[in-house]
Amino acid sequence: MMEKAESTKTMLYRLIADRGTVGKAELQGVSGLNSSKLTRSLDEMTIERIIEEVGFGPSSGGRRPILYRINANYRYCIGIEISRLYSTLGLFDMQMNPKSLIRWRMDEAMTPKALVAYVASVIRTLLRDHQIEASELLGIGIGAVGPLDRSKGIILTPLHFLAKGWSHVPICELLEEATGLRAYLENGANTALLGEHWSIRDEQVEHALYVHAGVSLRSAMMSYGSIVHGGFDREDAIGQMIIHMDGPRLHASSNYGALEAYSSILAMEGQARTQAKTGGIDLHRRYAIQPEQLNYDVLLRALQDEDSFVQQLFHQSATSFGVGLANLINIFHPQLVILGGALINSKSDFYQTALDVATKNTYYSTAYKPRFSKGQLKEDAVVTGAALSVRNLMTI
């Protein structure tokens, strides 16, 4: 089913999928097909159950037009998010409705080998539970932390995985061998933007920016509805944006004064541990732990307890993030800015503080005002976009 050339049916399928429900007149206008060829193609696709008729649209003076939409159960897609803290697998129908979503923690035991074995087992279980044949699956889309070699399906040298072995992992090859399905690799930030953009497809947004603030910082850009890929595939490059020339660096390969050193979970954990070790705070004693155990979960607990140091830590992180966000906005000028990740969704004013700082420092702010959003799909954006990327490759 996967071919390079786009047929008339493939073109029509994409047009119908993008519009949700559509009539023949609109399809003729956007496809450029003559009436007889369009009617024949739609009839064939309906008989083949690729699309389905869903009633009639309003009349414009004559017979009411038949409305079409893609058949949700024509085929199915698997989406996988591979991240540092949690990973997710989803089984989706063709309308991108999740039939099942499975999320698990990426602990010290979740090596690439363990993940592949677990994914293969989950897929077999889902097929059995939903009574779906393996032949009905189009493939597996993977949204992973970078850096990646997308063309070869390899996760290269990501940082901060708890388990060993996450270096130069041929993840597509491993999953194909374990499942018998084609696998496709993309940066998680890109699939998150794909998923979120699909969820608001009726709004016709062409230029969008997605930024994820969590363990690290990740970003993706879309122009004229297409993901912008650079010559080197690094979704975490935003973290290396320098915001203080004489500032610290997060790790040995980072830039000094880079955004990630001020606005990431790792940076915040590091600052809290340093303060605890030097006697600046007694947070660890309050929760009866060692300074090295001051992780993000503890910081969230302290935030809920209204600890003044942690409140200031989140505020400073959000302020720095807003500065970096303003820099991106001033370069790209997106219509929509979608923000996601653990920090954005933390129980604090992180999101609003970042927006206030970014808006204040946006050039031409009186004439140009991008729209900000936490997204519709939130934590399911990456896995949804990964599955969508598989559907987008289907040809008929």
N, C-alpha and C positions, 0 to 999 in steps of 0.2 A: 504493500500500500504506500510505501514511502518512495516517491519518485522526485526527480528534479524538475521536470517540466510541469507547468501549471495548466491543467485542462480547464475547459469551460465549467465543468461541474465543480472543480476545486475553487475556481473564482467565485462562483455563485454561493458555494458553501461558506466561504469566508465572509462574503457580504451579508448573508443571512445571519451567520453567527454573531457578527459585529452589531447587527441591528436588533437582535432579539426576535422581534416579530415584524414581518415586512410583507407588503403586497407586491404584485407583479409589476404594477406601473412604476413604483419606486426602483425595483430591481432593474427594469429596462432602462431607466434613466441613468443609473450609476454604472451599469455593466456595458452599455452600448450595444447589446445584442438586439437583433430584430425579433419581432414578436413570435414568429414561428419557432425559431431556434430556442428562445427562452422558454416557451411553453413546452416544447419537447423535452428539454433538459429538466425542467421542474417536474414534469410528469414521471420521467424515468427515475429521478431522485426520490420521488414520493413512493413509487412502486418498490424501489430498493430499500425503503425505510431509512434513507439517509436524512431526509427531512420529513416533516409532517404538516398537514393542513390543520389550522387551529381556528376555524371560523371565518367570519367575513368582516371586512372593514366597512367604514361608512361609504355610502354611495355619493358619487359626485355628479349624479344625473342619470346614470345608467344602472347596469347590474352591479350589485355590491361585490367588491374584489375579494378573492380568496386570500387569506393571510397564511404565511408560511413561517416556520421556525425549524431549527435543527432538532432532530430526534435525540433526546437526552440519552437514550439507551442504545444508540447505534454502536458505539464503542466506549471504552473506558481508558483512563490515563492514571498512572501512578506519579505522584509528586513527592519528592523527598527534600527536606531541608537538613543540611549537615552544618551544625553550628558548634560553638565551643562549650556551651552550657547545656543546651537541650537540642535534640533533633526530632524531626517530625516526619511521619509518612502519611500520605493521604491517598485514598481511592476516590476518583472523581468521575462523574459522568460527563457527557459532551457539553452540557450546559454549565460545567464547572460547579455543579452541586457536590459537596463532599458527602460521599456515602459512608465513609469512616475516616477518622483522624486518630492516629496513634502518636503520642509524644513520650519521649524517654530522656532520662538524664545522661549526659555524656561524662560518665565518671571514669575513674582510673582503669576500669576493666573494658571500656568500650573502645578497643583498638579497631583499626580498619577491618581486620578479619572477623572480629566479633560483630561489628555493625553489619557487614555483608550477610553473615549467617542469620542474624536477627531479622534483617529486612526480607530475606528470602522466605523465612518462616512466616512472617507476618503476611506477606503477599499470598502465600498458599492458604493461610487461614481466612483471609478476607475473600478470596475467590470462592472458597467453600461456603462461607457464611452467606454471601450474597448470590450464590448460585450463578457465578460468572465463569465462562470458559477462558482459559489462558489465551486462546486465539482472539478473544475480544479485546484484549489489552493492546493499546497502540505502542506503549513503551513506558520508560521511566525518565522523568525529568528531574534533574538534581540541581538544587540551589545550594552552593557551598561557600564557605569562607575561602578567601584567596590567600596567596596568589594561585592562579590556575593556568594550565595549558588547556584551553577549552577544546581546541581542535583534536587533541590527543586524549582528552578525557582524563587528565591527570591533576590531582590536587598537589601542588608543589611544596612549598615550605611554610605552611601556616604556623602561627605562634599560639601559645597558651592553651593547647589541648591538654587535658589532664592525663589522658592515656598516651602511651608511647606508640611510635610507628606512623604518626600522621605526617610523613614527609615523602614526597614523590610517590603518591598513592595512585595507581591506575584505576580509579574508582569505577569508571564506566566498564572497563574490561572485567573487573572483578564481579560487578553486579550482573553483567551479561552472562558470564559463565555460571553464576549461581541461580539465575532466574530464567534464562532463555529469552529475555526481552532486550530490545535495543535500549540503550541508555544514552542520555545527552546531558552534558555538563554546562552549567552557567553560574556566574557569580550570584550569590544569594541576594545582594542588594539589587541586582538587575531583575531577578525574578520577583522580588518584592514589589518593585516599581511596575513590572508587567501585571502582577496580580491586582495591585491597587488601581492602576489605570483601567484595567478591564472592569473593575467593580463600579467605575463611574463613567463607563463608555458613552452614556447618553449625554454627558456634559461636553463632549468634543474638546477635551483638553489636548493640545498638541505638544506643549513644552512643559515638562515637569521635572522636578528635582526630588530625590528621595535621600534622606540622611538617617542612618541608624546609629544611635548612641547607646552603647552597651559595654561589654568587655573591652571592645575597641570601637573605633569610628569607621563607618562604611557609607559609601554614597553611590548613587547611580543617577544618570541624566537621560532624559528622553527629549528628542527634538523631532518635530513633525510626526509624532506617534511612534518613532523607532528608538530603541536603545542606542546610546552613543557608546561605542567601544573604542578604547584607546589602542595605541600600538603595543602597549604592555598592560596585561590584564591585572590591575591592582585596584580592587574596590576599596582598600583601606588607605589609599593615597591621601584622602582628606585629613587623616590623622597626622600627616607629616607637614601640614600647612603651618608655617612659622607665625606665631602671634606675639612672641616676646623674644627679641634677638639674644638676650643674655639668660634665657630661661633654662630649666633643667631638661633632661630627656628621659623618656620612659624606660628605654632599654638600650643596649649597646649599639644597635643598628638604626636608632631613631635620630631624627634631627633634634638639635638643641632648641628649646623653646617651642616645640611643636604642639599643636592643639591637643593631641592625645595625652600629653603630660599634664594637662589641666582639666580635661573634660572626658574622662572615661572611667569605667568601674575600676580598672587596674590602678589608675592614677589616684583615685579617691581612697582605695584600700591602702596604697602605699603611703599616702599622706597620714592616714589615721594610724598606721603601724609605727611610722617614724615618730609621731607625736607621743604615742604611748610609750615607746622605748626611751624617749628623752625626758619623760616626766611631764610633758605638756598637757596631757589629759589622763584621766583615770578610767576611761571608758571600759577597758578590758577588765578592770577589777570589779566594776559594777555588774558585769555579766559573768564573772568568775571564769575568765579565759585568759590565755596567753596573748601577748601583743600580736603574734603571727596569726592568731585565729580571728583577728578583726577583718572579717570578709564582708561582702556586700549585704548578705542576709543580716548580719549584726548591725550594720549601718542603717538598714531599713528599720530594724527594731528600735534603734536609738532615735531615728527620725520620728517614729511614731510616739516615742516617749518624750519628744520635744527637747532633745539634748541640744544645747546651744552650739556646741562645736560642730556637730553633724549638720545642723540646719545651715550654718555658715558654709560648711564644706559643699553642700548641695547648691547653695546660692552662687558661690564662686565658680563652681563647675558649670552651672547653667549660663552664667555671664560670659565665660570664656567660649562656651559653645555658641552663644549668640553672635559673638564676634566672628568666629569662623564661618558661621552660617551667612552672615552679612557679606563676607568676602565672596562666597560662592554665588550668592544672589546677584551681587554687583557684576560678576563675570558673565553669568549665564542668563539672567533675567527670565526666569521661568514664570509661567502663568500660575502654577500650583507648586507648593512646597509641602511634601509629605514627610512627617517626622515619626520615627518608630524606634523601638528598642527599650530596654529596661529602664534607662534613665528618663526617657521621655514619659514613660508610664509610671514612674515612681510616685509615691504618695507625698508629693511636695509641689511647690509652684515652679518646678524645673521648666516645664513646657512654656508657661506664660512668661517667665523671666527671660528665657531664650528668645521668645518671639518679640518681647519688648526691646531687647538689646538689638536684635537683628533688624527690626523695623526702624529703629532710631538711626541705625548706621547704613541703611539702604540708600544708595545714590539715586537722585531723582525721585525721592520718596513722595514728593507732592504730586507727581504725574504718574508714577508707576507703583502699584501696590499689588504684589502677589498675594494669592490666597494661601493660607496655612491650614493644615489638617493633620490629625493623627491617623488618618486613613480609615477605611471602612473595614478592612480585613484584619488589621493589626497583627497579632502574633501568627496568624494563618496566611499572611501575605506571601511569604517566601515559598511555602509549599504549594499554594494555589498557582502562583506564577510559574513554578516549575512544571506543574501539570499542564498549564496552559501552553507552555512552550512546546510540549509534545503535540498537543492538538494542532498548533499552528504549523507544524511540519507535515501534517497529514495531507495527502493528495488522493484524489478520487479518479 
